[in-house]
Amino acid sequence: MQFLALSRRLEGTTAEKLAPLAADEARVAWLLHVEGSLRSVHLCPDRPGSVLLLECASLDEAHATLDRLPMVQAGLIAFDVSRMLPYTGWAALFGAGAAR
């Protein structure tokens, strides 16, 4: 199951507090990617933070995965997590035989 995780800075978080954790954050993110739970990471040009695409068995597992990140553990960032479902509107628009 896929989950979309949008990071947000918690109150009092500054760039100066995040900077010392950046290398460890990247290392753990890489480990999560290698393990298969972190599919992709994207930066948002219009706001601070990142968007992560996770592959996890449950919402609880998605939260546990994000809890491994050093910036989460330090109480500097949190994630808003949403379960993603496949889009099913194609058949309604084009019918089952349209792909042929």
Rosetta constraint file for C-alpha pairs under 8 A:
AtomPair CA 1 CA 55 HARMONIC 5.59 0.50
AtomPair CA 1 CA 56 HARMONIC 5.55 0.50
AtomPair CA 1 CA 57 HARMONIC 5.74 0.50
AtomPair CA 1 CA 58 HARMONIC 7.05 0.50
AtomPair CA 1 CA 83 HARMONIC 7.56 0.50
AtomPair CA 1 CA 84 HARMONIC 7.42 0.50
AtomPair CA 1 CA 85 HARMONIC 7.97 0.50
AtomPair CA 2 CA 53 HARMONIC 6.85 0.50
AtomPair CA 2 CA 54 HARMONIC 5.52 0.50
AtomPair CA 2 CA 55 HARMONIC 4.64 0.50
AtomPair CA 2 CA 56 HARMONIC 6.36 0.50
AtomPair CA 2 CA 83 HARMONIC 6.17 0.50
AtomPair CA 2 CA 84 HARMONIC 5.44 0.50
AtomPair CA 2 CA 85 HARMONIC 7.45 0.50
AtomPair CA 3 CA 53 HARMONIC 5.80 0.50
AtomPair CA 3 CA 54 HARMONIC 5.04 0.50
AtomPair CA 3 CA 55 HARMONIC 6.44 0.50
AtomPair CA 3 CA 56 HARMONIC 7.38 0.50
AtomPair CA 3 CA 59 HARMONIC 7.75 0.50
AtomPair CA 3 CA 62 HARMONIC 7.18 0.50
AtomPair CA 3 CA 81 HARMONIC 6.51 0.50
AtomPair CA 3 CA 82 HARMONIC 5.48 0.50
AtomPair CA 3 CA 83 HARMONIC 4.46 0.50
AtomPair CA 3 CA 84 HARMONIC 5.37 0.50
AtomPair CA 4 CA 51 HARMONIC 7.02 0.50
AtomPair CA 4 CA 52 HARMONIC 5.90 0.50
AtomPair CA 4 CA 53 HARMONIC 4.92 0.50
AtomPair CA 4 CA 54 HARMONIC 6.43 0.50
AtomPair CA 4 CA 81 HARMONIC 5.63 0.50
AtomPair CA 4 CA 82 HARMONIC 5.22 0.50
AtomPair CA 4 CA 83 HARMONIC 6.42 0.50
AtomPair CA 4 CA 84 HARMONIC 6.70 0.50
AtomPair CA 5 CA 51 HARMONIC 5.62 0.50
AtomPair CA 5 CA 52 HARMONIC 5.01 0.50
AtomPair CA 5 CA 53 HARMONIC 6.38 0.50
AtomPair CA 5 CA 54 HARMONIC 7.46 0.50
AtomPair CA 5 CA 79 HARMONIC 5.69 0.50
AtomPair CA 5 CA 80 HARMONIC 5.53 0.50
AtomPair CA 5 CA 81 HARMONIC 4.39 0.50
AtomPair CA 5 CA 82 HARMONIC 6.51 0.50
AtomPair CA 6 CA 49 HARMONIC 7.60 0.50
AtomPair CA 6 CA 50 HARMONIC 6.16 0.50
AtomPair CA 6 CA 51 HARMONIC 4.66 0.50
AtomPair CA 6 CA 52 HARMONIC 6.55 0.50
AtomPair CA 6 CA 79 HARMONIC 5.28 0.50
AtomPair CA 6 CA 80 HARMONIC 5.19 0.50
AtomPair CA 6 CA 81 HARMONIC 6.50 0.50
AtomPair CA 7 CA 49 HARMONIC 5.44 0.50
AtomPair CA 7 CA 50 HARMONIC 5.50 0.50
AtomPair CA 7 CA 51 HARMONIC 6.34 0.50
AtomPair CA 7 CA 77 HARMONIC 6.59 0.50
AtomPair CA 7 CA 78 HARMONIC 5.71 0.50
AtomPair CA 7 CA 79 HARMONIC 4.35 0.50
AtomPair CA 7 CA 80 HARMONIC 6.43 0.50
AtomPair CA 8 CA 48 HARMONIC 7.57 0.50
AtomPair CA 8 CA 49 HARMONIC 6.09 0.50
AtomPair CA 8 CA 77 HARMONIC 5.55 0.50
AtomPair CA 8 CA 78 HARMONIC 5.53 0.50
AtomPair CA 8 CA 79 HARMONIC 6.06 0.50
AtomPair CA 8 CA 80 HARMONIC 7.70 0.50
AtomPair CA 9 CA 13 HARMONIC 5.98 0.50
AtomPair CA 9 CA 48 HARMONIC 8.00 0.50
AtomPair CA 9 CA 49 HARMONIC 7.43 0.50
AtomPair CA 9 CA 76 HARMONIC 6.02 0.50
AtomPair CA 9 CA 77 HARMONIC 4.42 0.50
AtomPair CA 9 CA 78 HARMONIC 6.52 0.50
AtomPair CA 10 CA 75 HARMONIC 7.24 0.50
AtomPair CA 10 CA 76 HARMONIC 5.39 0.50
AtomPair CA 10 CA 77 HARMONIC 5.19 0.50
AtomPair CA 10 CA 78 HARMONIC 6.71 0.50
AtomPair CA 11 CA 76 HARMONIC 7.81 0.50
AtomPair CA 12 CA 76 HARMONIC 7.86 0.50
AtomPair CA 13 CA 17 HARMONIC 6.37 0.50
AtomPair CA 13 CA 18 HARMONIC 7.37 0.50
AtomPair CA 13 CA 76 HARMONIC 5.48 0.50
AtomPair CA 13 CA 77 HARMONIC 7.62 0.50
AtomPair CA 14 CA 18 HARMONIC 6.45 0.50
AtomPair CA 15 CA 19 HARMONIC 6.00 0.50
AtomPair CA 16 CA 20 HARMONIC 7.55 0.50
AtomPair CA 17 CA 21 HARMONIC 7.83 0.50
AtomPair CA 17 CA 76 HARMONIC 7.85 0.50
AtomPair CA 18 CA 22 HARMONIC 6.42 0.50
AtomPair CA 18 CA 71 HARMONIC 7.04 0.50
AtomPair CA 18 CA 76 HARMONIC 7.33 0.50
AtomPair CA 21 CA 25 HARMONIC 5.95 0.50
AtomPair CA 21 CA 70 HARMONIC 6.64 0.50
AtomPair CA 21 CA 71 HARMONIC 6.57 0.50
AtomPair CA 22 CA 26 HARMONIC 6.20 0.50
AtomPair CA 23 CA 27 HARMONIC 6.23 0.50
AtomPair CA 24 CA 28 HARMONIC 6.16 0.50
AtomPair CA 24 CA 70 HARMONIC 6.67 0.50
AtomPair CA 25 CA 29 HARMONIC 6.07 0.50
AtomPair CA 25 CA 69 HARMONIC 5.88 0.50
AtomPair CA 25 CA 70 HARMONIC 5.57 0.50
AtomPair CA 25 CA 71 HARMONIC 6.71 0.50
AtomPair CA 26 CA 30 HARMONIC 6.07 0.50
AtomPair CA 27 CA 31 HARMONIC 6.34 0.50
AtomPair CA 28 CA 32 HARMONIC 6.22 0.50
AtomPair CA 28 CA 68 HARMONIC 7.41 0.50
AtomPair CA 28 CA 69 HARMONIC 6.22 0.50
AtomPair CA 28 CA 70 HARMONIC 7.74 0.50
AtomPair CA 29 CA 33 HARMONIC 6.17 0.50
AtomPair CA 29 CA 38 HARMONIC 7.24 0.50
AtomPair CA 29 CA 69 HARMONIC 7.11 0.50
AtomPair CA 30 CA 34 HARMONIC 6.18 0.50
AtomPair CA 31 CA 35 HARMONIC 6.09 0.50
AtomPair CA 32 CA 36 HARMONIC 6.24 0.50
AtomPair CA 32 CA 37 HARMONIC 5.59 0.50
AtomPair CA 32 CA 38 HARMONIC 5.25 0.50
AtomPair CA 32 CA 65 HARMONIC 7.71 0.50
AtomPair CA 33 CA 37 HARMONIC 5.96 0.50
AtomPair CA 33 CA 38 HARMONIC 4.42 0.50
AtomPair CA 33 CA 39 HARMONIC 6.04 0.50
AtomPair CA 33 CA 40 HARMONIC 7.64 0.50
AtomPair CA 34 CA 38 HARMONIC 7.83 0.50
AtomPair CA 36 CA 55 HARMONIC 7.05 0.50
AtomPair CA 37 CA 54 HARMONIC 5.40 0.50
AtomPair CA 37 CA 55 HARMONIC 4.76 0.50
AtomPair CA 37 CA 56 HARMONIC 5.92 0.50
AtomPair CA 37 CA 65 HARMONIC 7.52 0.50
AtomPair CA 38 CA 52 HARMONIC 7.13 0.50
AtomPair CA 38 CA 53 HARMONIC 6.19 0.50
AtomPair CA 38 CA 54 HARMONIC 4.66 0.50
AtomPair CA 38 CA 55 HARMONIC 6.32 0.50
AtomPair CA 39 CA 52 HARMONIC 7.49 0.50
AtomPair CA 39 CA 53 HARMONIC 5.38 0.50
AtomPair CA 39 CA 54 HARMONIC 5.47 0.50
AtomPair CA 39 CA 55 HARMONIC 6.54 0.50
AtomPair CA 40 CA 52 HARMONIC 5.76 0.50
AtomPair CA 40 CA 53 HARMONIC 5.23 0.50
AtomPair CA 40 CA 54 HARMONIC 7.35 0.50
AtomPair CA 41 CA 50 HARMONIC 6.77 0.50
AtomPair CA 41 CA 51 HARMONIC 5.78 0.50
AtomPair CA 41 CA 52 HARMONIC 4.59 0.50
AtomPair CA 41 CA 53 HARMONIC 6.55 0.50
AtomPair CA 42 CA 50 HARMONIC 5.55 0.50
AtomPair CA 42 CA 51 HARMONIC 5.12 0.50
AtomPair CA 42 CA 52 HARMONIC 6.42 0.50
AtomPair CA 43 CA 48 HARMONIC 7.94 0.50
AtomPair CA 43 CA 49 HARMONIC 6.37 0.50
AtomPair CA 43 CA 50 HARMONIC 4.53 0.50
AtomPair CA 43 CA 51 HARMONIC 6.33 0.50
AtomPair CA 44 CA 48 HARMONIC 6.58 0.50
AtomPair CA 44 CA 49 HARMONIC 6.42 0.50
AtomPair CA 44 CA 50 HARMONIC 5.90 0.50
AtomPair CA 44 CA 51 HARMONIC 7.31 0.50
AtomPair CA 54 CA 62 HARMONIC 6.87 0.50
AtomPair CA 55 CA 62 HARMONIC 7.70 0.50
AtomPair CA 56 CA 61 HARMONIC 5.95 0.50
AtomPair CA 56 CA 62 HARMONIC 5.65 0.50
AtomPair CA 57 CA 61 HARMONIC 6.35 0.50
AtomPair CA 57 CA 62 HARMONIC 7.73 0.50
AtomPair CA 58 CA 62 HARMONIC 6.33 0.50
AtomPair CA 59 CA 63 HARMONIC 6.29 0.50
AtomPair CA 59 CA 83 HARMONIC 7.26 0.50
AtomPair CA 60 CA 64 HARMONIC 6.15 0.50
AtomPair CA 61 CA 65 HARMONIC 6.05 0.50
AtomPair CA 62 CA 66 HARMONIC 6.35 0.50
AtomPair CA 62 CA 81 HARMONIC 7.96 0.50
AtomPair CA 63 CA 67 HARMONIC 6.08 0.50
AtomPair CA 63 CA 81 HARMONIC 7.81 0.50
AtomPair CA 64 CA 68 HARMONIC 6.76 0.50
AtomPair CA 65 CA 69 HARMONIC 7.71 0.50
AtomPair CA 66 CA 72 HARMONIC 7.22 0.50
AtomPair CA 66 CA 79 HARMONIC 7.70 0.50
AtomPair CA 67 CA 72 HARMONIC 5.79 0.50
AtomPair CA 67 CA 73 HARMONIC 6.28 0.50
AtomPair CA 68 CA 72 HARMONIC 7.27 0.50
AtomPair CA 68 CA 73 HARMONIC 6.89 0.50
AtomPair CA 69 CA 73 HARMONIC 6.28 0.50
AtomPair CA 70 CA 74 HARMONIC 6.05 0.50
AtomPair CA 71 CA 75 HARMONIC 6.40 0.50
AtomPair CA 71 CA 76 HARMONIC 5.45 0.50
AtomPair CA 71 CA 77 HARMONIC 5.85 0.50
AtomPair CA 72 CA 76 HARMONIC 5.92 0.50
AtomPair CA 72 CA 77 HARMONIC 5.15 0.50
AtomPair CA 72 CA 78 HARMONIC 5.89 0.50
AtomPair CA 88 CA 92 HARMONIC 7.77 0.50
AtomPair CA 89 CA 93 HARMONIC 6.34 0.50
AtomPair CA 90 CA 94 HARMONIC 6.00 0.50
AtomPair CA 90 CA 95 HARMONIC 7.41 0.50
AtomPair CA 91 CA 95 HARMONIC 4.53 0.50
AtomPair CA 91 CA 96 HARMONIC 5.42 0.50
AtomPair CA 94 CA 98 HARMONIC 5.59 0.50
